[in-house]
Amino acid sequence: MAIPYFGEACALSAAIVWALALVLFKKGTAHVRPLHLNIFKNVVGMALLLATLAALAGVGLLTGTDGERFRLTGHELMVLAISGVVGVAIADTLLFYALHLMGVGLMSVVDCLYAPAVIFFSWIMLSESIGPVHILGAGFIICGVLLASRHAPPPDRTRRQVLLGVVVGIGAVIAIAFAIIYAKTVLERITA
């Protein structure tokens, strides 16, 4: 039985949780270096993931539709490992550094580049088609980010720090988009 508007509710919840996470991570970068914060986040996340997998395996929820456990080839494991390193290790460290440099407000604007980056990598890596509307929308987003990067810096930051934050933030968004699209073929196969 399908739950009405379940996907929409999940998408809205994800956006709210992401906004809260950015605020908390910004507070974290005031006390801890971005790399150390990312290592801590990954250790806690891995512990919770392993606990969840153990619980799901215990009740039989980690099997495919045919009763077989999901099997990944060596290539698929390598794709997921590369995606994880780029998306979780590199991109999140860059994201935390950008948050430290320019704050949540400007990082939220830079984060809008995610959609054009996903469109670009989907076109390059998955041969998906891009229409004029996609290109126009991506252009508007890029112009908006460029305009926002000219915004006056927060009181405790210099213009140079904000510009460096924008560049680092763009790198983080591009790395996240790449990692997600790179893993997409494997994820589509195991969720089919």
C-alpha positions as CSV (number, residue, x, y, z in Angstrom):
1,M,0.0,0.0,0.0
2,A,1.5,3.3,-1.1
3,I,1.4,6.2,1.3
4,P,0.1,9.4,-0.3
5,Y,2.7,12.1,-0.7
6,F,5.3,10.0,1.0
7,G,8.0,11.0,-1.5
8,E,7.2,14.7,-1.1
9,A,7.2,14.4,2.7
10,C,10.6,12.7,2.6
11,A,12.0,15.4,0.2
12,L,10.7,18.2,2.5
13,S,12.1,16.4,5.6
14,A,15.5,16.0,3.9
15,A,15.6,19.7,3.1
16,I,14.7,20.6,6.7
17,V,17.2,18.2,8.2
18,W,19.9,19.5,5.8
19,A,19.3,23.1,6.8
20,L,19.6,22.1,10.5
21,A,22.7,20.1,9.8
22,L,24.4,23.1,8.1
23,V,23.7,25.3,11.1
24,L,25.1,22.6,13.5
25,F,28.1,22.0,11.3
26,K,28.8,25.7,11.2
27,K,28.7,25.8,15.0
28,G,31.1,22.8,15.0
29,T,33.6,24.6,12.7
30,A,33.9,27.4,15.3
31,H,35.5,24.9,17.8
32,V,37.0,22.1,15.6
33,R,39.0,22.1,12.4
34,P,36.9,21.1,9.3
35,L,39.0,17.9,8.7
36,H,38.6,16.8,12.4
37,L,34.9,17.5,12.3
38,N,34.5,15.4,9.2
39,I,36.4,12.5,10.7
40,F,34.2,12.7,13.8
41,K,31.1,12.8,11.6
42,N,32.2,9.9,9.6
43,V,33.1,7.7,12.6
44,V,29.7,8.4,14.2
45,G,28.0,7.8,10.9
46,M,29.8,4.6,10.3
47,A,28.9,3.3,13.8
48,L,25.2,4.1,13.2
49,L,25.3,2.6,9.7
50,L,26.8,-0.7,11.0
51,A,24.3,-0.8,13.9
52,T,21.4,-0.2,11.4
53,L,22.7,-2.9,9.0
54,A,23.1,-5.4,11.8
55,A,19.5,-4.7,13.0
56,L,18.1,-5.0,9.4
57,A,20.0,-8.2,8.8
58,G,18.7,-9.6,12.1
59,V,15.1,-9.2,10.9
60,G,15.8,-10.3,7.3
61,L,15.4,-6.9,5.6
62,L,18.7,-7.0,3.7
63,T,17.6,-9.5,1.2
64,G,16.6,-9.0,-2.4
65,T,13.2,-9.8,-3.9
66,D,14.4,-13.4,-4.6
67,G,15.6,-13.9,-1.1
68,E,19.3,-13.6,-2.0
69,R,21.5,-11.1,-0.2
70,F,22.6,-8.2,-2.4
71,R,25.8,-9.1,-4.2
72,L,28.2,-6.5,-5.6
73,T,30.9,-7.1,-8.1
74,G,34.4,-5.9,-7.5
75,H,33.9,-3.1,-10.0
76,E,30.7,-2.0,-8.2
77,L,32.4,-2.0,-4.8
78,M,35.2,0.1,-6.3
79,V,32.6,2.6,-7.8
80,L,30.9,2.9,-4.4
81,A,34.3,3.3,-2.6
82,I,35.4,6.0,-5.0
83,S,32.0,7.7,-4.6
84,G,32.3,7.5,-0.9
85,V,35.8,9.0,-0.7
86,V,34.9,11.8,-3.1
87,G,31.5,12.5,-1.6
88,V,32.0,11.9,2.1
89,A,35.7,12.4,2.7
90,I,36.7,15.2,0.3
91,A,33.4,17.0,-0.4
92,D,32.3,17.2,3.3
93,T,35.7,18.4,4.4
94,L,35.5,21.2,1.7
95,L,31.9,21.9,2.8
96,F,33.0,22.4,6.4
97,Y,35.8,24.6,5.4
98,A,33.5,26.7,3.3
99,L,31.0,27.0,6.2
100,H,33.9,28.1,8.4
101,L,34.9,30.8,5.9
102,M,31.6,32.3,4.9
103,G,28.8,31.0,7.1
104,V,25.5,29.1,6.5
105,G,23.7,31.9,4.6
106,L,26.2,32.2,1.8
107,M,26.9,28.5,1.7
108,S,23.2,27.9,1.2
109,V,23.4,30.1,-1.9
110,V,26.4,28.3,-3.2
111,D,24.7,25.0,-2.5
112,C,22.2,25.9,-5.2
113,L,24.8,25.0,-7.7
114,Y,24.1,21.3,-6.8
115,A,21.3,21.1,-9.4
116,P,23.3,22.4,-12.4
117,A,26.2,20.1,-11.3
118,V,24.0,17.1,-11.2
119,I,22.6,18.0,-14.6
120,F,26.1,18.4,-16.0
121,F,27.4,15.1,-14.6
122,S,24.3,13.2,-15.7
123,W,24.9,14.5,-19.2
124,I,28.6,13.6,-19.2
125,M,28.5,10.3,-17.3
126,L,25.0,8.9,-18.0
127,S,24.4,10.4,-21.5
128,E,21.2,11.9,-20.3
129,S,19.7,14.6,-22.5
130,I,19.7,18.3,-21.6
131,G,17.2,20.6,-23.1
132,P,17.1,24.4,-23.4
133,V,15.1,24.7,-20.2
134,H,17.7,22.9,-18.2
135,I,20.5,25.1,-19.6
136,L,18.5,28.3,-19.0
137,G,17.7,27.2,-15.4
138,A,21.3,26.3,-14.7
139,G,22.4,29.6,-16.1
140,F,20.0,31.5,-13.8
141,I,21.3,29.5,-10.8
142,I,24.9,30.3,-11.7
143,C,24.2,34.0,-12.1
144,G,22.5,34.0,-8.7
145,V,25.4,32.4,-7.0
146,L,27.8,34.9,-8.7
147,L,25.7,37.8,-7.5
148,A,25.5,36.4,-4.0
149,S,29.3,36.0,-3.9
150,R,29.5,39.8,-4.3
151,H,27.5,40.2,-1.0
152,A,29.1,42.0,1.8
153,P,31.1,39.7,4.0
154,P,29.9,38.7,7.5
155,P,31.3,41.1,10.2
156,D,34.1,38.8,11.3
157,R,35.2,37.8,7.8
158,T,37.1,39.6,5.0
159,R,36.1,39.7,1.4
160,R,39.0,37.4,0.5
161,Q,37.8,34.8,3.0
162,V,34.3,34.9,1.6
163,L,35.6,34.6,-2.0
164,L,37.8,31.6,-0.9
165,G,34.7,30.2,0.8
166,V,32.7,30.5,-2.4
167,V,35.4,28.7,-4.4
168,V,35.8,26.0,-1.8
169,G,32.0,25.6,-1.5
170,I,31.7,25.3,-5.3
171,G,34.3,22.5,-5.1
172,A,32.3,20.8,-2.4
173,V,29.1,20.9,-4.4
174,I,30.8,19.7,-7.5
175,A,32.4,16.8,-5.6
176,I,29.1,15.8,-4.0
177,A,27.2,15.9,-7.4
178,F,30.0,13.8,-9.0
179,A,29.9,11.2,-6.2
180,I,26.2,10.8,-6.4
181,I,26.0,10.5,-10.2
182,Y,29.1,8.2,-10.2
183,A,27.3,5.8,-7.8
184,K,24.0,6.0,-9.6
185,T,24.4,3.0,-11.9
186,V,25.3,0.7,-9.0
187,L,22.5,2.0,-6.8
188,E,19.9,1.6,-9.6
189,R,20.9,-2.0,-10.1
190,I,20.7,-3.0,-6.4
191,T,17.4,-1.2,-5.8
192,A,15.7,-2.5,-9.0
